[in-house]
Amino acid sequence: FNFFKRLMVFSLIIVVILAAIETVSGSYFYHSTIEFYDGSTADMDEKLFSGASDLFRAKAIFLGPLTMSAFMIGVSIIFRKDVFILLLALCGGVFAVSRATMFFVTFLIFLNSLIYLTKSPKKIFLYLLLFFALLSYVFISADHVVDRLVDGIQFDGASATNSARLYFWFSGISEFLEYDLTNLFFGDAGRFWREYNN
C-alpha cells in the first residue's frame, strides 16, 4: 500500500507540473480523437474543453480536464490529512478550472484547519498561509477561475451551462426511473446519449 501511495504522490506532482506548463503555454501536450458509435468523430482539443466560456482548462496526461479533476478529488480523499497534497490537488483543480475539485478540496482544507487548530497552532498558521497565498493568486491573476466558481453556484437561469446541467440531471433521473429491472442491474449503454445527445 505504501508503494501505491508514493506512486500517487509522484503522479500528482507530475500532473500538476504538466498542467502548469499547459496553462502557461495555452496548449495541450497531445490531442485525441474519439469515434462515436454512429461513425462521427470529435477532436478532444482546447476548443472542445473550453466550452461556452472560451477558457483554457489543463488536462496534463488525462483525456480531459474532468478526468484530471476526478484524479485530484481521488487523491484528496486518500490523502485528506496531508496539507501539501491537498494544496497540490487544489492547484490541479485551478489549472483544470474544475469547480467540483476547487469546492471539494477547499472544503477538505477547511475541515483540516479546524482539526489542526486544536492540535497544532504552528501547523495551522503555515497551512492557512499557504492556502491564502494560493487563493490570493486565484483572485488576483485568474479572473476566469473566479468567474467560473461564481457561475457554478448560479442556478437561477443566468448560467446557460447550469441550465443545461439541470436539464441533463433531471433527464437522467427520469430516464433511470423509466428503466426496466434488467437495465437497472446491467445498464443500457448509450441510451442516454441516443435520447439526449449527451
Solvent accessible surface area in square Angstrom, and as a share of the most:
residue,aa,sasa,rsa
1,F,171,0.71
2,N,103,0.53
3,F,139,0.58
4,F,96,0.40
5,K,64,0.27
6,R,155,0.56
7,L,84,0.42
8,M,22,0.10
9,V,40,0.23
10,F,124,0.52
11,S,32,0.21
12,L,0,0.00
13,I,69,0.35
14,I,64,0.33
15,V,1,0.00
16,V,12,0.07
17,I,89,0.45
18,L,42,0.21
19,A,0,0.00
20,A,29,0.23
21,I,85,0.43
22,E,1,0.00
23,T,49,0.29
24,V,135,0.77
25,S,73,0.47
26,G,39,0.37
27,S,53,0.34
28,Y,18,0.07
29,F,106,0.44
30,Y,84,0.32
31,H,103,0.46
32,S,29,0.19
33,T,83,0.48
34,I,57,0.29
35,E,126,0.57
36,F,66,0.27
37,Y,152,0.58
38,D,90,0.47
39,G,44,0.42
40,S,53,0.34
41,T,85,0.49
42,A,25,0.20
43,D,85,0.44
44,M,20,0.09
45,D,35,0.18
46,E,39,0.18
47,K,163,0.69
48,L,85,0.42
49,F,33,0.14
50,S,12,0.08
51,G,51,0.49
52,A,91,0.71
53,S,64,0.42
54,D,124,0.64
55,L,21,0.10
56,F,43,0.18
57,R,24,0.09
58,A,0,0.00
59,K,1,0.00
60,A,1,0.01
61,I,94,0.48
62,F,35,0.15
63,L,81,0.40
64,G,5,0.05
65,P,0,0.00
66,L,126,0.63
67,T,66,0.38
68,M,0,0.00
69,S,5,0.03
70,A,62,0.48
71,F,41,0.17
72,M,0,0.00
73,I,42,0.21
74,G,27,0.26
75,V,0,0.00
76,S,0,0.00
77,I,83,0.42
78,I,67,0.34
79,F,23,0.09
80,R,119,0.44
81,K,147,0.62
82,D,58,0.30
83,V,14,0.08
84,F,112,0.47
85,I,12,0.06
86,L,0,0.00
87,L,17,0.08
88,L,51,0.25
89,A,0,0.00
90,L,6,0.03
91,C,30,0.18
92,G,0,0.00
93,G,0,0.00
94,V,10,0.06
95,F,37,0.15
96,A,0,0.00
97,V,1,0.01
98,S,3,0.02
99,R,20,0.07
100,A,63,0.49
101,T,0,0.00
102,M,7,0.03
103,F,92,0.39
104,F,66,0.27
105,V,0,0.00
106,T,43,0.25
107,F,112,0.47
108,L,20,0.10
109,I,1,0.00
110,F,116,0.48
111,L,69,0.34
112,N,10,0.05
113,S,11,0.07
114,L,87,0.43
115,I,87,0.44
116,Y,35,0.13
117,L,103,0.51
118,T,118,0.69
119,K,148,0.63
120,S,33,0.21
121,P,96,0.61
122,K,177,0.75
123,K,101,0.43
124,I,11,0.05
125,F,140,0.58
126,L,85,0.42
127,Y,2,0.01
128,L,59,0.29
129,L,101,0.50
130,L,61,0.30
131,F,17,0.07
132,F,113,0.47
133,A,60,0.46
134,L,25,0.12
135,L,46,0.23
136,S,52,0.34
137,Y,102,0.39
138,V,4,0.02
139,F,116,0.48
140,I,138,0.70
141,S,68,0.44
142,A,3,0.02
143,D,92,0.48
144,H,74,0.33
145,V,1,0.01
146,V,32,0.19
147,D,92,0.48
148,R,33,0.12
149,L,33,0.16
150,V,73,0.42
151,D,38,0.20
152,G,14,0.13
153,I,117,0.59
154,Q,66,0.29
155,F,96,0.40
156,D,115,0.59
157,G,55,0.52
158,A,79,0.61
159,S,6,0.04
160,A,80,0.62
161,T,48,0.28
162,N,2,0.01
163,S,50,0.32
164,A,45,0.35
165,R,79,0.29
166,L,52,0.26
167,Y,119,0.45
168,F,52,0.21
169,W,131,0.46
170,F,132,0.55
171,S,10,0.06
172,G,25,0.24
173,I,97,0.49
174,S,46,0.30
175,E,8,0.04
176,F,113,0.47
177,L,133,0.66
178,E,118,0.53
179,Y,42,0.16
180,D,84,0.44
181,L,123,0.61
182,T,82,0.48
183,N,35,0.18
184,L,76,0.38
185,F,151,0.63
186,F,174,0.73
187,G,39,0.37
188,D,45,0.23
189,A,102,0.79
190,G,33,0.32
191,R,53,0.19
192,F,52,0.22
193,W,66,0.23
194,R,126,0.46
195,E,106,0.47
196,Y,57,0.22
197,N,116,0.59
198,N,89,0.46
